[in-house]
């Protein structure tokens, strides 16, 4: 199991990398898909960053970080 702080740093960086790879710009009107991002994480071998201890749920926290990184936090 990974440390939450390490996972947060990784998810934020990987969200930016993923967005750049598929042509998404920060804050654009079309909302990026968190589930598509999770699939990409698995394909790239990074899904272990979704396995950490938290008081909520790892996917909930990861989606928050994803949305914040891509300028979509307003929807949470």
BELDA-V216284 format. One record per residue. N is the residue number from 1. SS is DSSP state (@ for helix, = for strand, . for the rest). PHI is phi in whole degrees, 0 to 359 (NA if undefined). OMEGA is omega in whole degrees, -180 to 180 (* if undefined). Layout:
N:SS:PHI:OMEGA / N:SS:PHI:OMEGA
This chain:
1:.:NA:-178 / 2:=:276:174 / 3:.:281:-177 / 4:@:303:-179 / 5:@:298:178 / 6:@:294:179 / 7:@:294:179 / 8:@:299:179 / 9:@:302:-178 / 10:@:294:-178 / 11:@:298:179 / 12:@:299:179 / 13:@:294:-178 / 14:@:294:177 / 15:@:298:178 / 16:@:294:178 / 17:@:300:-180 / 18:@:299:-179 / 19:@:299:178 / 20:@:297:-178 / 21:@:298:-178 / 22:@:257:173 / 23:.:87:177 / 24:.:269:177 / 25:.:254:-180 / 26:.:305:175 / 27:.:77:-180 / 28:.:294:-175 / 29:.:294:179 / 30:.:287:-177 / 31:.:282:175 / 32:.:295:-177 / 33:.:269:177 / 34:@:294:-180 / 35:@:294:175 / 36:@:294:176 / 37:@:299:179 / 38:@:298:176 / 39:@:298:178 / 40:@:299:177 / 41:@:303:180 / 42:@:297:-180 / 43:@:295:-178 / 44:@:270:180 / 45:.:84:-178 / 46:.:251:-175 / 47:@:296:178 / 48:@:296:177 / 49:@:287:176 / 50:@:260:-178 / 51:.:237:180 / 52:=:209:178 / 53:.:279:179 / 54:.:204:179 / 55:.:281:178 / 56:.:253:-179 / 57:.:212:-178 / 58:@:307:-180 / 59:@:294:177 / 60:@:297:180 / 61:@:298:-179 / 62:@:298:179 / 63:@:293:176 / 64:@:300:-180 / 65:@:297:178 / 66:@:303:-179 / 67:@:297:179 / 68:@:298:-179 / 69:@:297:-176 / 70:.:262:176 / 71:.:71:-179 / 72:.:246:-175 / 73:@:298:-180 / 74:@:299:-176 / 75:@:274:-179 / 76:.:267:*
